[in-house]
Amino acid sequence: MYAVLGPTASGKTAVAENLARRLGTEVVSADALQVYRGLALLTNQPSVPTRLVAIRSLAETMSVGEYAALAHAAIDELVAAIGTAVVAGGTGLYLRAALVDLAIPPAPAAGARERWEHVYDADPDSAYRRLAEIDPRAAAVVHPNDRRRVVRGLELAEAGASLRPASDRLWSDELRRPTLIAGLDLPAHVLAERIRRRTEAMFEAGVVEEARAAVAEPISRTATKALGLAALTTLSPDDAREEIVARTRRYAAYQRKWMRRVPGVVMIDADRPPEQVADAILDVVRGR
């Protein structure tokens, strides 16, 4: 099996599609926002049919646990029928969810969050001390004034889980299936220019109208996290364009850092046509 990782605008969609075509299989998306219909331009959804793309309305939520179950089913189906699958994406947690068996925290009891919020609001110090008593590992990484995380820590501890589990690395070597993990590597200046060009293309294609139509309808909290959605619906088009370029470049820099920390990742020069990048990934397998 194959996984294609890369920062936004690195060309991973085109590379994954070329790779899947050579292998006679399909691509499974590991992108937290591409699951939504109605934001095709803003989330850079692929133009060819891809598993787990546009499967939720904007009014729906998608948890990591739900995504993991869908991704495992899609991958298992492709491997059973064809022998392999290609996973592609840039959302770290979703990539991990697709490739490993995550320890998903149990669902909290109904009303637990509201009850712990009341406890915190009544006495923040007392709530933090309570967290320190029942989950000292979580308390060690949470500030007493961080209401959201103190409440979440208490909620998880009560459900038998932890905000900071014993094994809390984003990635591990324990993959569900043997997988070549290819990380797409580009010089920073090349990636920055690709981000600029892609953003310009989005605006020419009508991303402003798409965003405004999206927020005019019921939209879930998770869907509103699409990078650039707030800028497109609150700023002038020119200001929104520059905001999106700047934020996307910052996000890409972060992605480049975590990608290199993935155990076993094979870095591939992606500053060339996608079909050549796909060939280079296959050459790694042939050389093993």
N, C-alpha and C positions, 0 to 999 in steps of 0.2 A: 504494500500500500504506500501511497505518497501523500505528503502534506506540503503545501506551498505557502510559506509565510513571507510576509513583507510589509513594510510601511505603506501607508496610503499613497497611491499614485506610483507605486513601484512597478506596476504592470502585472501583478500576481494573477488577476482574473484572466488576462490573455494567455499568460504562461500556463495556468492550470487548464484552460480550455484546450490549448495545443497538446498538453501532456495527456489529457483524457482522450483526445481524438486519436493519438498514436496508440493508446492502450485499449481503445474500444470500450471505454467506460464513461462514467459521468462525474461531474464535480459536485461535491457537497459543500455548501457555503458555511463558513464559520464566522459570520458577521452578525453582531447583535442587532443592528438596525436594518439590514437587508431583509429581515424576516417580514417587514411591513410593506403592505400595498399602499400606493399613494405617494411614495417618496423615492421613486425610481431614479430621478436625476440627482437628488441630493445625496442619496446613499450609494450612488454609482453602481446600480444593479446591472448584472451582466445582460447582454442582449440575447443570449441563447438560453434555453431552458436549463436551470440549475436547481439542484435539490435544496430545499429550505430557504428559498427566496420568494418573497411576496406571498407568505402563507398566513399572515395575520392582518386583520384590519387595524387601522390606526387607533381604534378605540380599545383594542385588546392589549393585554400585557403578555410578556414572555419572560419566564424565569430561566435561570441557568439549568435548573433541574428539568424543566419541560424541554428545553433545547437539547440537553444531553440525551434524553430518551429518544427524541426524534432523530438526532444525528446518528446514534448507535443503530437504530432501525434502518436508516437509509444506507449506512455503510455496510451493515451486515447483509442487506438485500443485494447490494451491488457485488460484494465479494462472493456471495453464494452463487450469483447468476453469472458473473463475468470473471471473477478471480481477483479483482482489485478495484480500488476507488481512489479518487483524488480529493483531498480536503483542502480548501483554500480560504484564507481570511487573515485579517489583521487584528481581530479582537482577541487578546491573549487568553482570557478566561474561557471564551467560547471555543477556541482552538483546543485548549486543554480538555474541556468538557467533551469534545468530539473524539479525542484520541485516548483518553484514560477513563477509568471508572472513578468519578468524583465521589467523595463522601459528602453527599448533600445533607445539610442539617435538617432535622425533622421539623415539620410544620408546627409553629407554636399554637397553643390552645387559643380558642376564640376569645378575644377580648384581652389577651395577655399584654399586647403592646399598649393599649389604652390604660391598663392597670399600672404598668410600670412607668408610663409617662406621668401618671398622677402621683406616684411615689416620688419620682424625681422632682417634679414641680413643687411638691410639698417640702422637700428637704434634699437638695442635690448632694450634699456631703454624706448624708445618711445613705442615699441610694448608691453612691460610689463605694462606701464602706461595705455595703451589702454585696456588691459585685466582687470586691476584694476578698470577701469571706468565701464565696461560693465558686469563684473562678479567678484565682490570683494571676494566672497567666494572661487573661484578658485585661484585668485591671492594670497590669504592668505596661500595657501599650495604649491605654486610653486615658485621656486627660479628664479629670473630674468635671470640667466645665463643658465637655463635649456631650451634650444631652442626647443626641441621636445615637452615638456609639455606646454610651452607658446603658441606655434603654435597650439597645439591640443586644448588648452583652448579657444583661439580666434575662431578657426574653429567651436567648439561646441556652443559657445555663439552666433555666427552669425546664427547658425541653430536652435536656440531657446532651447538649452540644456546647460548642465554645466559639467565641469570636476569634480565638487564636488556638486552633487545634494543634495537637502535638506535632503533626507534619503539616506545616503551613507554606511550603514552597509552592510557587505558582506551577512549576513543572517538576516532573519526576521521570525516572527511567522506565517506570512501569506502564507501558503502553498496552492497550487492549489487543492490538495486532502489530506485528513487525511493520515498521513504517520508516521510509526514508523521509526525513524532515529537511526540506530545502529552504534556506533563507535567502531571499533576494537582496543582493548588496549593490548599492549605487553610491557614487560620490554625492556628498551633501548638496553641492551646487546643482548637480543634474536633477536630483529629486526636487529641489526647490523650484526649478524651472518647470518641471512636469506638473507640480501642484498649481503653479500659476496658469499654465496652459489649460489644465483640466478645469479649473475654476472658471476661466473665461468661456470655455465650451459649455459649461453648465448654464451660465447666464444666457448665452446665445440660444440654448435649447429651451429656455423658459422656466428655469428653476424658481424664479421669483413668484410666478403665477402658481406653480406647483405647491410651494410652501404656504402661500396665502390660502389656497384651497384646502390644504391639510388642516390648518388651525381653525378654519371656519366650521369644521365638523368636530364631533366628539373625538378627543385624542387622549391616549393614556399617558401617564407620567413617564413610562419608559420610552414611548415613541417621541416625546418632546426632547429627549436627549440627543437626537440626531444633530451632529455637528453642523452649525450654520442655520438651523431652523429659527432660533430666536433672532439672529441678526437679520435674516431675510424678512421677518415679519415686524421688525421694530425700527430698522434703519433704512436710509435711502439706498437704492441699488448700488451706488458707487461706494458708499461706506460699508455696506454689507459685503461687497466683493473683497475689499481690503481686509475686513475683519476675518472673513473665511480663509483667505490666503494665509494670514498671520497665524490663526489658530490651527489650521491644518499643518503648517510647517512645524509648529511646536509639538503637535501630536505625533507627527512622523518622526521627529527626533526622539521622542519617548519610545516609540515602537522599535526604532533601530537599536536602542539600548537593550530592551528586554529580549528582543529576538536573539541577540548574541549570547544570552544566558540560558537559552533552551538547551538542555542536555542532548548531545548527539547531533545538533544542527549542522548541516553542511552548507557553508556559505557559497553562493553561486553569483558570479558576475552577471548582473542584470542590465548592464548598460549596452544592450544590443537587442535586435529584434526578438520578440517572444518565442518564435519557433526555434531560434538558436539557443535560447535559455532552456527551453524544454529538452532539446537535444543534449545539452550539457548535464541536465539532471539525469537523463537516461544513461549517459556515459558513466556517471558515478556508479550506477547499479551494475553496469556491464564490467566495470573495473574491480568489483568486489568479488 
